[in-house]
Amino acid sequence: MLKRIFDIVGALCGLIFILPFIPFIAFAIWREDGGPVFVGLSRISEGKTITVWKFRTMVPGAAAMKKGLASQNERADGPFFKMKDDPRLTKTGKFLRMLRVDEFPQFWNVLKGELALVGPRPHEPEEIEAYPSEFRHLAHAKAGLTGLSQVMGASGLPFRKELEYDAEYLKEYSFWFDMKILLKTVLIFFTDPTGV
């Protein structure tokens, strides 16, 4: 109950913080290519497929282009896709990602109870299928906007190491552990926005 109350308060603070900037962000996204401002992505949380919301940072139809770029995937250790100069990224999208502003709409998912402020990293259904058997339980936990794996290296971590950190978080969970991760997230956000 304490975690849920904290999630609600944190989500409201996050949404209030980003609210004044939404018109400017929305205009910048729309002006570049006339596409939608928000994008809904399928992720797994508590064993269910949910739609998480982000400011759109890629060209319309980016998902369909992923297969054609598979040969340029820089991640060879798991199901994740990473490309340094992804041609699907828009100029506005690169800027939003650099500041991590693109993920602020996910506070709405937290407010709805689909995500937590802190938890295992939310992954795509196809990525969940690639989990080794000892980590399948992670898919049944409530995923989080940030988490132990994010503050310990984010997308730079090897696939298995990321899962190990998420499993450690669930094993060692406490309210104060959440607070420690949130504090570290905020520090990284303001000192090295690309590090979360």
C-alpha positions as CSV (number, residue, x, y, z in Angstrom):
1,M,0.0,0.0,0.0
2,L,2.8,2.4,0.9
3,K,4.5,1.7,-2.5
4,R,1.3,2.4,-4.4
5,I,0.7,5.7,-2.5
6,F,4.2,6.7,-3.3
7,D,3.7,5.7,-7.0
8,I,0.6,7.9,-7.2
9,V,2.3,10.9,-5.6
10,G,5.4,10.5,-7.7
11,A,3.4,10.1,-10.9
12,L,1.4,13.2,-10.2
13,C,4.6,15.2,-9.5
14,G,6.1,13.9,-12.8
15,L,3.0,14.8,-14.8
16,I,2.8,18.3,-13.2
17,F,6.5,18.8,-14.0
18,I,6.2,18.0,-17.7
19,L,2.8,19.6,-18.3
20,P,4.1,23.1,-19.1
21,F,6.5,21.7,-21.6
22,I,4.0,19.5,-23.5
23,P,2.8,22.1,-26.0
24,F,6.4,22.9,-27.0
25,I,7.4,19.2,-27.2
26,A,4.3,18.4,-29.2
27,F,4.8,21.2,-31.6
28,A,8.5,20.2,-32.2
29,I,7.5,16.6,-32.9
30,W,4.6,17.5,-35.2
31,R,6.5,20.1,-37.1
32,E,9.2,17.8,-38.1
33,D,7.1,15.2,-40.0
34,G,3.4,15.9,-39.2
35,G,3.2,12.6,-37.4
36,P,1.5,11.8,-34.0
37,V,3.0,13.3,-30.8
38,F,2.7,10.1,-28.7
39,V,3.4,6.5,-29.4
40,G,2.1,3.5,-27.6
41,L,4.5,0.5,-27.2
42,S,3.6,-3.0,-26.1
43,R,5.4,-4.0,-22.9
44,I,4.9,-6.8,-20.3
45,S,4.0,-5.9,-16.6
46,E,2.5,-8.3,-14.1
47,G,2.3,-10.9,-16.7
48,K,0.1,-8.8,-19.0
49,T,0.7,-6.9,-22.2
50,I,0.2,-3.2,-21.6
51,T,0.6,-0.1,-23.7
52,V,3.2,2.3,-22.4
53,W,3.2,5.8,-23.7
54,K,6.2,7.9,-24.8
55,F,6.7,11.0,-26.8
56,R,7.4,9.8,-30.3
57,T,11.1,9.9,-31.2
58,M,11.1,7.8,-34.4
59,V,9.6,8.2,-37.8
60,P,6.1,6.8,-38.4
61,G,6.3,3.1,-39.2
62,A,9.5,2.6,-37.4
63,A,8.5,-0.8,-36.0
64,A,8.1,-2.1,-39.5
65,M,11.6,-1.0,-40.4
66,K,13.3,-2.9,-37.6
67,K,13.5,-6.2,-39.4
68,G,15.4,-4.6,-42.3
69,L,17.9,-3.2,-39.9
70,A,18.5,-6.5,-38.0
71,S,21.9,-7.0,-39.6
72,Q,23.1,-3.7,-38.0
73,N,22.1,-4.6,-34.5
74,E,24.9,-3.9,-32.1
75,R,23.5,-6.2,-29.4
76,A,24.6,-9.8,-30.0
77,D,24.0,-11.1,-26.4
78,G,20.3,-11.3,-26.4
79,P,17.0,-10.2,-28.0
80,F,17.5,-6.5,-27.6
81,F,18.0,-4.1,-30.6
82,K,20.5,-1.3,-30.4
83,M,22.0,0.8,-33.1
84,K,24.2,3.8,-32.5
85,D,23.0,5.9,-35.5
86,D,19.5,4.5,-35.9
87,P,18.1,6.0,-39.1
88,R,14.5,5.8,-37.7
89,L,15.3,8.5,-35.1
90,T,14.0,12.0,-35.8
91,K,16.1,15.0,-35.0
92,T,13.6,16.0,-32.4
93,G,13.6,12.5,-31.1
94,K,17.4,12.4,-30.6
95,F,17.1,15.6,-28.5
96,L,14.3,14.2,-26.4
97,R,16.1,10.9,-25.8
98,M,19.3,12.7,-24.9
99,L,17.3,14.5,-22.1
100,R,15.2,11.4,-21.3
101,V,12.1,13.6,-21.7
102,D,10.5,11.0,-24.1
103,E,9.7,8.7,-21.2
104,F,7.7,11.2,-19.1
105,P,4.3,10.2,-20.5
106,Q,4.9,6.9,-18.7
107,F,4.0,8.6,-15.5
108,W,0.4,8.2,-16.8
109,N,1.0,4.4,-16.8
110,V,2.1,4.7,-13.2
111,L,-0.9,6.7,-12.2
112,K,-3.2,4.0,-13.8
113,G,-1.4,1.3,-11.8
114,E,0.1,-0.5,-14.9
115,L,3.7,0.5,-13.9
116,A,5.5,1.3,-10.7
117,L,8.0,4.1,-10.2
118,V,10.6,1.4,-9.4
119,G,10.6,-2.1,-10.7
120,P,12.1,-4.5,-13.3
121,R,12.6,-3.0,-16.7
122,P,9.5,-3.3,-18.9
123,H,10.3,-5.4,-22.0
124,E,8.6,-6.3,-25.2
125,P,6.6,-9.6,-25.4
126,E,9.2,-11.0,-27.9
127,E,12.0,-10.1,-25.5
128,I,10.3,-11.8,-22.6
129,E,10.1,-15.0,-24.6
130,A,13.9,-15.1,-24.7
131,Y,14.3,-15.0,-20.9
132,P,16.2,-18.0,-19.5
133,S,13.9,-20.1,-17.4
134,E,15.3,-18.9,-14.1
135,F,14.3,-15.3,-14.9
136,R,10.8,-15.9,-16.2
137,H,9.3,-14.8,-12.9
138,L,10.4,-11.2,-13.7
139,A,7.6,-10.9,-16.2
140,H,5.0,-11.4,-13.5
141,A,6.3,-8.5,-11.4
142,K,5.1,-4.9,-11.9
143,A,7.6,-3.3,-14.2
144,G,9.0,0.2,-13.3
145,L,10.0,3.5,-14.9
146,T,13.3,3.0,-13.3
147,G,15.0,0.2,-11.5
148,L,18.2,-1.4,-10.2
149,S,19.2,-2.5,-13.7
150,Q,18.7,1.0,-15.1
151,V,20.8,2.8,-12.5
152,M,23.5,0.1,-12.8
153,G,24.1,0.6,-16.5
154,A,20.8,0.8,-18.4
155,S,20.9,-0.5,-22.0
156,G,24.7,-0.9,-21.8
157,L,24.4,-4.0,-19.6
158,P,24.7,-7.5,-21.1
159,F,21.3,-9.1,-21.4
160,R,21.8,-11.6,-18.6
161,K,23.3,-9.1,-16.2
162,E,20.3,-6.8,-16.6
163,L,18.0,-9.7,-15.7
164,E,20.3,-10.6,-12.7
165,Y,19.9,-7.0,-11.4
166,D,16.1,-7.1,-11.8
167,A,16.0,-10.4,-10.0
168,E,18.1,-9.0,-7.2
169,Y,15.8,-6.0,-6.9
170,L,12.8,-8.3,-6.4
171,K,14.6,-10.4,-3.8
172,E,15.9,-7.4,-1.8
173,Y,12.9,-5.1,-2.2
174,S,12.1,-2.6,0.5
175,F,10.6,0.9,0.5
176,W,14.0,2.3,1.4
177,F,15.6,0.3,-1.5
178,D,13.1,2.0,-3.8
179,M,14.0,5.4,-2.4
180,K,17.7,4.7,-2.9
181,I,17.1,3.8,-6.6
182,L,14.9,6.8,-7.1
183,L,17.5,9.1,-5.6
184,K,20.2,7.6,-7.8
185,T,17.9,8.0,-10.9
186,V,17.4,11.7,-10.2
187,L,21.1,12.2,-9.7
188,I,21.9,10.5,-13.0
189,F,19.1,12.4,-14.7
190,F,20.6,15.8,-13.7
191,T,24.3,15.0,-14.0
192,D,24.3,12.5,-17.0
193,P,20.9,12.3,-18.7
194,T,22.1,9.6,-21.1
195,G,23.1,7.3,-18.2
196,V,19.7,6.1,-17.1
